[in-house]
Amino acid sequence: MKVKVKTKELLDAIRQLTSIVSVKKMATIPILKTVKLCVVASKLRLTTVDEDVSLRAEKSIDAESSEDGEIGVDARLLQKIASKLPDKEISLSTNPGLKLTAGAKSFDIYSIMNTIDFPSAEKSAAVNKFSVKREDFIRALKYTTQTVSLDDTRRVLHGIFVENDKRETTITSTNGKCLVTTNLKSTSPSQFAFVLPLKTATLALKMFKKGSEHISFKVLKNNRIVMVSDDCQIISKTIDGTYPTYRQVIPDSYKYEVSVPLKDFRQNIDMILNLAGQCSYFQLEADDNNLYMSINTNSFVSSSVKFGSSIPVEYQGDIVSTNLNPYFIMQAIKNLKVEELKLHFTSGLSPVGISADNGFTFVIMPMRGR
């Protein structure tokens, strides 16, 4: 193998791919710390795997090759070396290990892996295919990865629920206390669903952050999903189990609706979190063209502080007061890029909804005050 690549492109690729390399299992299963380098057709293809969720990530970068071939090396070691090289061009060659040369600097890696032991790519037949706009999918993942449950008693909630029907893909996550869902346009009229592991979704956020207009999906026979955009590919096992009927959690209607500027609402939530942390609640009250947000930290921290802020809104309904977890709300809205939010509520003990014109929907259950 003899190839030249741009140092920055190699470093960017290896940084994305090493995010799934297992640190805990490196000592016992060496292949899991390996990045496979394969040179073919003027491309350098890098591949890493994570056996915990049967996850495989591939990325190809442009290369000037004089000899095809492949080799396996320690992924984090390669990242460490590449990060210290000049941001120009790097040469990689094998004989017998891997030699990296950039300008006057050179490194020889002798502890290489036999690529025969590297897990092969998934070759099952596709039962469904669809594509969505890349920017829409990335935005949906930013919303939903923040509210995934980490409760080991309900492993089906450890991921993002992807549901397709009538050329619309719905992306949903819930931790049992709040729920986020958003809709995307899809190319497939078929009806199917799968649960994407959180680790896979997090990797997709990194690898598909930039690229072509669309991401293509293949739903395979054996509970696998393939995602492709440009020279990036992710193959992942989906989570077994039946996802909860989350639509039953979303009220069919609310009694009241209030429009509030996102900037003002987010600033107040941020202030509340700075005062009391993520394990508290704040009071939200709507009354006579006013949305009042307040918290008394006496119950949560050693220093007693009372904070209150009023946001002018158009509201003429009954007084509604409810207690909500500010951490869950901030996780849901921090990536929103809209001018206004719509708050929906019926009573102080009913679920509270937050929505935006871009298809974002958030539902949170109220908390009991102490």
KAVEN-V305078 format. One record per residue. N is the residue number from 1. SS is DSSP state (A for helix, B for strand, O for the rest). PHI is phi in radians with two decimals (NA if undefined). OMEGA is omega in degrees with one decimal (* if undefined). Layout:
BEGIN
N;SS;PHI;OMEGA, N;SS;PHI;OMEGA
END
This chain:
BEGIN
1;O;NA;175.0, 2;B;-2.40;-173.6, 3;B;-2.71;174.0, 4;B;-2.12;178.4, 5;B;-2.41;174.8, 6;B;-1.30;-176.0, 7;A;-1.01;-177.9, 8;A;-1.11;-179.5, 9;A;-1.16;177.0, 10;A;-1.13;-178.1, 11;A;-1.15;178.6, 12;A;-1.05;-178.8, 13;A;-1.15;-177.0, 14;A;-1.20;176.9, 15;A;-1.13;178.0, 16;A;-1.14;-172.7, 17;A;-1.31;-179.2, 18;A;-1.27;179.1, 19;A;-1.14;178.5, 20;A;-1.83;-179.8, 21;O;-1.26;-176.4, 22;O;-1.31;176.6, 23;O;-1.42;-175.6, 24;O;-1.13;-173.5, 25;O;-1.69;-177.0, 26;O;-1.02;-173.9, 27;O;-1.21;-174.9, 28;O;-1.55;-179.5, 29;O;-2.25;-174.7, 30;A;-0.98;-176.0, 31;A;-1.10;-177.9, 32;A;-1.32;176.2, 33;A;-1.78;-171.8, 34;B;-1.67;165.8, 35;B;-1.89;178.1, 36;B;-1.58;178.1, 37;B;-1.87;-177.7, 38;B;-2.30;179.5, 39;B;-1.83;177.7, 40;B;-2.77;175.0, 41;O;0.92;177.3, 42;O;1.01;175.2, 43;B;-2.36;169.9, 44;B;-1.86;-179.4, 45;B;-1.77;179.2, 46;B;-1.89;-177.3, 47;B;-2.40;171.8, 48;B;-2.29;-179.2, 49;B;-2.37;173.6, 50;B;-2.39;-175.4, 51;O;-1.28;-179.1, 52;O;-1.02;179.9, 53;O;-2.12;-178.8, 54;O;0.85;-174.8, 55;B;-1.85;179.6, 56;B;-2.31;-178.7, 57;B;-2.15;179.2, 58;B;-2.30;174.4, 59;B;-2.52;178.7, 60;B;-1.91;176.8, 61;B;-2.23;179.9, 62;B;-1.11;-177.6, 63;O;-2.55;172.2, 64;B;-1.86;-172.1, 65;B;-1.88;174.6, 66;B;-2.04;178.8, 67;B;-2.74;178.8, 68;O;-1.27;178.6, 69;B;2.77;179.0, 70;B;-2.60;-177.6, 71;B;-2.78;176.2, 72;B;-2.03;179.8, 73;B;-2.37;177.3, 74;B;-1.07;-173.6, 75;A;-1.13;-177.0, 76;A;-1.27;175.5, 77;A;-1.15;178.3, 78;A;-1.09;178.0, 79;A;-1.11;-179.2, 80;A;-1.09;-179.5, 81;A;-1.19;-178.0, 82;A;-1.07;-178.9, 83;O;-1.22;-178.7, 84;O;-1.74;-177.0, 85;O;-1.58;178.6, 86;O;-1.05;-177.7, 87;O;-1.41;178.6, 88;O;-2.35;-176.2, 89;B;-2.36;179.7, 90;B;-2.24;177.5, 91;B;-1.81;177.1, 92;B;-2.16;178.4, 93;B;-2.56;-179.2, 94;B;-2.07;174.8, 95;O;2.80;-8.1, 96;O;-1.55;178.0, 97;O;-1.59;178.0, 98;B;-2.01;178.9, 99;B;-1.90;177.7, 100;B;-2.01;-178.6, 101;B;-2.30;176.1, 102;B;-2.50;-176.9, 103;O;1.10;-179.5, 104;O;-1.55;-177.7, 105;B;-1.73;176.2, 106;B;-2.55;178.5, 107;B;-2.32;175.1, 108;B;-2.08;176.8, 109;B;-1.84;-176.8, 110;O;-1.69;-179.0, 111;O;-1.46;-177.9, 112;O;-1.77;-178.3, 113;B;-1.93;174.9, 114;O;-1.37;-176.0, 115;A;-1.23;175.8, 116;A;-1.10;-179.6, 117;A;-1.41;-176.9, 118;O;-1.27;-179.3, 119;O;-0.98;-178.3, 120;O;-1.37;-179.8, 121;O;-1.27;179.2, 122;O;-1.21;-177.2, 123;O;-2.18;179.1, 124;O;-1.21;-180.0, 125;O;-1.27;178.7, 126;B;-1.49;176.3, 127;B;-1.76;176.2, 128;B;-2.60;176.3, 129;B;-2.35;174.2, 130;B;-2.81;175.4, 131;B;-2.49;177.3, 132;B;-2.35;176.2, 133;B;-1.16;-176.3, 134;A;-1.03;-178.4, 135;A;-1.10;178.9, 136;A;-1.16;-179.1, 137;A;-1.17;178.2, 138;A;-1.09;178.3, 139;A;-1.09;179.3, 140;A;-1.12;178.3, 141;A;-1.16;177.4, 142;A;-1.07;177.8, 143;A;-1.19;-165.9, 144;A;-1.55;-179.5, 145;A;-1.17;-177.8, 146;A;-1.41;-176.1, 147;A;-2.09;175.4, 148;O;-1.35;179.4, 149;O;-1.36;175.2, 150;O;-1.94;-179.8, 151;O;-1.30;-176.7, 152;O;-1.23;178.5, 153;O;-1.37;178.7, 154;O;-2.35;-172.4, 155;A;-1.16;179.1, 156;A;-1.15;178.3, 157;A;-1.51;-178.9, 158;O;-1.38;-177.0, 159;B;-2.56;-178.9, 160;B;-1.77;179.6, 161;B;-1.52;-179.7, 162;B;-1.95;-175.0, 163;B;-2.24;-177.9, 164;B;-2.06;177.8, 165;B;-2.88;174.6, 166;O;0.93;177.6, 167;O;1.04;174.4, 168;B;-2.40;177.4, 169;B;-1.90;178.9, 170;B;-1.87;-179.9, 171;B;-1.92;-172.2, 172;B;-2.43;169.5, 173;B;-2.56;177.6, 174;B;-2.66;174.1, 175;O;-1.95;179.5, 176;O;1.58;179.5, 177;O;-2.00;174.7, 178;B;-2.62;-174.2, 179;B;-2.51;174.6, 180;B;-2.17;175.9, 181;B;-2.52;178.4, 182;B;-2.64;-174.6, 183;B;-1.95;176.9, 184;B;-2.23;173.4, 185;B;-1.38;-177.9, 186;O;-2.13;178.5, 187;O;-1.58;-175.0, 188;O;-1.87;175.2, 189;O;-1.51;-174.8, 190;O;-1.24;178.7, 191;O;-1.92;178.1, 192;B;-2.80;-178.0, 193;B;-2.72;175.6, 194;B;-2.75;178.5, 195;B;-1.95;-178.5, 196;B;-1.53;179.8, 197;B;-0.99;-179.7, 198;A;-1.01;-179.3, 199;A;-1.10;178.4, 200;A;-1.20;179.3, 201;A;-1.11;179.0, 202;A;-1.13;176.6, 203;A;-1.13;179.0, 204;A;-1.06;177.4, 205;A;-1.04;-179.2, 206;A;-1.40;-172.4, 207;A;-1.34;-176.8, 208;O;-1.83;179.8, 209;O;-1.04;176.0, 210;O;-2.21;177.4, 211;O;2.59;-176.7, 212;O;-1.24;-173.8, 213;O;-1.21;-174.0, 214;B;-2.15;169.0, 215;B;-1.98;179.8, 216;B;-1.72;-179.2, 217;B;-2.14;168.8, 218;B;-2.20;174.7, 219;B;-1.65;-174.4, 220;B;-1.61;-175.4, 221;O;-1.11;-170.3, 222;O;-1.68;177.5, 223;O;0.99;174.6, 224;B;-2.15;176.8, 225;B;-2.27;177.0, 226;B;-2.03;178.3, 227;B;-2.10;-176.3, 228;B;-2.36;172.6, 229;B;-2.61;-176.6, 230;O;0.95;-177.7, 231;O;-1.70;179.2, 232;B;-1.95;177.4, 233;B;-2.45;175.8, 234;B;-2.18;173.6, 235;B;-2.07;-174.6, 236;B;-2.50;169.1, 237;B;-1.27;174.0, 238;B;-1.64;-177.9, 239;O;-1.43;178.0, 240;O;-1.26;176.6, 241;O;2.12;-179.7, 242;O;-1.74;-180.0, 243;O;-1.24;-179.4, 244;O;-1.01;177.1, 245;O;-1.32;-170.6, 246;A;-1.13;-177.9, 247;A;-1.11;177.7, 248;A;-1.22;179.7, 249;O;-1.34;-177.7, 250;O;-1.44;-179.9, 251;O;-1.02;177.1, 252;O;-1.12;179.8, 253;O;-2.74;175.5, 254;O;-2.13;-178.9, 255;O;-1.43;-175.6, 256;B;-2.26;177.0, 257;B;-2.43;-179.7, 258;B;-2.30;173.4, 259;B;-1.64;-177.4, 260;B;-2.41;176.9, 261;B;-1.06;-179.1, 262;A;-1.03;-177.0, 263;A;-1.02;-179.3, 264;A;-1.15;-178.0, 265;A;-1.12;-178.3, 266;A;-1.18;178.6, 267;A;-1.08;179.2, 268;A;-1.20;177.5, 269;A;-1.10;179.1, 270;A;-1.09;178.7, 271;A;-1.10;179.1, 272;A;-1.08;179.2, 273;A;-1.13;178.8, 274;A;-1.13;-178.4, 275;A;-1.45;-168.9, 276;A;-2.14;-180.0, 277;O;1.41;-171.3, 278;O;-1.57;-175.1, 279;O;-1.84;-177.7, 280;O;-2.14;173.9, 281;O;-2.38;174.5, 282;B;-2.20;-179.5, 283;B;-1.76;175.4, 284;B;-1.98;-177.2, 285;B;-2.33;175.8, 286;B;-1.91;-176.8, 287;O;-2.86;169.6, 288;O;0.87;177.2, 289;O;1.02;-177.7, 290;B;-2.57;172.9, 291;B;-2.01;-174.3, 292;B;-1.90;179.0, 293;B;-2.13;-175.3, 294;B;-2.58;177.0, 295;B;-2.66;172.6, 296;B;-2.04;-172.2, 297;A;-1.40;-176.7, 298;A;-0.99;-176.4, 299;A;-1.47;-170.6, 300;O;-2.01;-176.0, 301;O;-2.29;-175.6, 302;O;-1.18;-180.0, 303;O;-1.59;-178.1, 304;O;-1.55;178.2, 305;O;-2.38;175.3, 306;B;-2.00;-178.5, 307;B;-2.17;176.6, 308;B;-2.55;179.9, 309;B;-2.55;-177.9, 310;B;-1.99;177.6, 311;B;-2.04;178.7, 312;B;-1.15;178.2, 313;O;-2.46;174.1, 314;O;-1.63;-177.4, 315;O;-2.68;-179.4, 316;O;-2.29;-178.4, 317;O;-1.52;177.3, 318;O;-1.17;173.9, 319;O;-1.21;178.3, 320;B;-2.16;-179.9, 321;B;-2.24;-178.6, 322;B;-2.53;178.8, 323;B;-1.86;-174.9, 324;B;-2.29;177.8, 325;O;-1.43;-176.4, 326;A;-1.23;-178.4, 327;A;-1.13;179.7, 328;A;-1.07;-178.4, 329;A;-1.16;-179.6, 330;A;-1.11;178.3, 331;A;-1.04;-177.5, 332;A;-1.35;-171.0, 333;A;-1.78;-172.0, 334;O;-1.15;-179.8, 335;O;-1.74;179.3, 336;O;-1.21;176.5, 337;O;-2.26;177.8, 338;O;-2.35;179.0, 339;O;-1.42;-173.9, 340;B;-2.28;169.9, 341;B;-1.95;171.5, 342;B;-1.95;176.2, 343;B;-1.72;-177.5, 344;B;-2.16;177.2, 345;B;-2.71;179.4, 346;O;-2.11;177.4, 347;O;-2.66;-177.9, 348;O;-1.16;-177.8, 349;O;-1.89;-178.8, 350;O;-1.68;176.3, 351;O;-1.01;177.6, 352;B;-1.88;179.2, 353;B;-1.89;173.5, 354;B;-2.26;-178.2, 355;B;-2.40;177.0, 356;O;-2.45;-175.6, 357;O;-1.20;-178.3, 358;O;-1.55;177.6, 359;O;1.65;179.4, 360;O;-1.28;175.3, 361;B;-2.38;179.9, 362;B;-2.30;178.5, 363;B;-2.22;-178.7, 364;B;-2.33;177.1, 365;O;-1.47;179.4, 366;O;-1.23;177.9, 367;O;-1.92;176.9, 368;O;-1.47;177.8, 369;O;-1.23;-179.0, 370;O;-1.70;*
END
